[in-house]
Amino acid sequence: MPVSLRRFVFVAASLFGVVHASTAIADDQPKAPTIMAPTEVIYEHVVHSNLLGRDMRLLVWKPDHDAPKDGFPVIYSFDGETSITAFAEFAAQAGVLGARYKLSAPMIVAFAEMPGAHSNDQRMYDFTPFAETYELHERPNMLEWPKLGGGDIYLDAVMTEFKPFIAAQYAIDADRETLFGHSLGGMMVLHTLATRPDAFDAYVAVSPSLWFNRPQRFDEIRDLIANPDFAPARPIPVMITVGADESDLTAWDKMRLPSDHQERRLKWKKINAMVDNARALAALIARDGSTKIDLDFSVLDRTNHHTAKPITMYRAIEMAMTPREAP
């Protein structure tokens, strides 16, 4: 696999704005930004995927210290374009606290498209599992549904091209690998759990799009639990979160969208039933799968589809840092 590598610097100031030491004297000359500690380095590996037929980026953050004797725990994240900087900052903060308890922050590995190559249509294809038929409602933007069903090919690339590359480049703990995803990515996390339960050691699904071709995910999880060959030595940790306000319009929706757009968007959210679907899946797992799946389910108060993601990121980091007892 042809590979190239470069690294770039991410600083806390890039997330939260630049802070100047003094504003007593004003002039027209640009000020050099103040670099806020800690300064984090993110490594960018460009890997050609034969399965996907295109170059992909593996964006990697790792703690600035030697790996533990068994290697770093790892969180693999979908949507690397929008997840790596927040994950890096949160992991660095957690690492400072964890050092008190001799716990290492996890490495973060985020799967991302090449610059300028990301598109909603490509994401919709990559993050939807194959199905013989799709039962879908009209989209709120009233556009046709794009091509669907490339999710299993994408997962094949993750398992046979991306993960082996990371394992060859970094000291990782192969027994402490977590998969993280949000929205369609969250649905893909649950699809991975259902169809490849041994692929990762823990799974985190934020606001999973369980509405997509419902009840496909429910059937998959039900079949997994009922499968006698699925008999983990200890229950697999699975975190599912959803924002309590995901089925309602946000304040910005109400402030900025025309009334007809608000109506379509609210109808879409009600049909999607993000909270009810997440509760239903959690209830299924708790009722039938508690001996096989260690479920951590939360409805996040005062949280919508977008704000649920960073909250769950930090929780996922804490989960990945915490050693599990031997079975």
Disulfide bonds with the S-S distance in Angstrom:
none
